[in-house]
């Protein structure tokens, strides 16, 4: 629950406006977590600055699409890749033309 995290607040209203307000505040990076519909809305609004994808060495044959149908192509640029001994791959992409960031600083 949001109340369990002291620096958490629940935003309401227009998603694009709320994200712009949060990005304008000083502090650390924003991390969005939520259901598929919420994530798709952020992608459609163009407010995602970085995609951190984990590719697992298993195929289930089912699940929701990662990306929604879009009116135009969003070109991505790979800024980091890490292969773990387990076979998991971490892939970090930023939209072409944007600068990526990591917890250690700028890429």
C-alpha positions in Angstrom: 0.0 0.0 0.0 1.1 3.5 -0.7 0.7 4.5 2.9 3.5 2.1 3.9 6.0 4.1 2.0 6.7 7.5 3.7 7.6 9.5 0.5 4.7 8.1 -1.6 1.7 10.0 -2.7 -1.2 9.0 -5.0 -1.6 11.3 -8.0 -4.9 12.0 -9.7 -6.0 13.9 -12.7 -4.4 14.1 -16.1 -1.5 11.6 -16.3 0.7 13.7 -18.6 0.3 16.8 -16.3 1.0 14.7 -13.2 4.1 13.2 -14.7 5.4 16.6 -15.9 4.9 18.0 -12.3 6.8 15.1 -10.8 9.7 15.4 -13.3 10.0 19.1 -12.5 10.5 18.4 -8.8 14.0 17.9 -7.4 15.0 14.5 -6.4 15.8 11.1 -7.8 14.4 9.3 -10.8 10.8 8.3 -11.1 10.0 4.6 -11.3 6.6 3.6 -12.6 5.1 0.3 -11.6 1.6 -0.8 -12.4 -0.6 -2.9 -14.6 -0.4 -3.2 -18.4 -3.0 -0.5 -19.1 -1.1 2.0 -16.9 2.2 1.2 -18.6 0.7 1.4 -22.0 -0.7 4.8 -21.2 2.7 6.1 -20.2 4.2 4.7 -23.5 1.5 6.3 -25.6 2.0 9.7 -23.8 5.7 9.6 -24.6 6.7 10.2 -21.0 9.0 7.1 -20.6 12.6 8.2 -20.6 14.1 4.7 -20.1 13.0 1.1 -20.6 14.6 -1.5 -18.3 13.8 -4.9 -19.8 14.7 -8.3 -18.3 14.7 -11.2 -20.7 14.2 -14.5 -18.8 15.3 -17.8 -20.2 11.8 -19.3 -20.3 8.9 -19.3 -22.8 5.4 -19.4 -21.4 3.5 -18.9 -24.6 1.1 -16.4 -23.0 0.9 -13.0 -21.5 0.0 -9.4 -22.3 1.9 -7.5 -25.0 4.8 -5.4 -23.6 4.1 -2.5 -25.9 0.7 -1.0 -27.0 -0.3 -0.3 -30.6 1.1 3.1 -31.4 0.4 5.7 -34.1 4.1 6.0 -34.9 7.3 4.1 -34.4 9.3 4.9 -31.2 12.9 4.2 -32.1 15.0 3.0 -29.1 18.7 3.1 -28.5 20.4 0.4 -26.4 22.5 2.1 -23.7 23.3 -0.9 -21.5 23.2 -4.7 -21.6 24.1 -7.2 -18.9 24.1 -10.9 -19.2 23.9 -12.8 -15.9 25.1 -16.4 -15.3 21.5 -17.5 -14.9 20.8 -16.6 -18.6 18.8 -13.5 -17.7 19.6 -10.5 -19.8 19.1 -6.9 -18.6 18.6 -4.5 -21.5 18.3 -0.8 -21.0 16.9 1.4 -23.8 16.2 5.1 -24.2 14.0 6.7 -26.9 16.3 7.8 -29.7 17.3 11.4 -29.1 17.0 11.2 -25.3 19.8 10.8 -22.8 19.7 7.8 -20.6 20.3 7.7 -16.8 21.1 5.0 -14.4 21.3 4.9 -10.6 25.0 5.4 -10.9 24.6 8.6 -13.0 24.4 9.4 -16.7 25.2 6.9 -19.3 
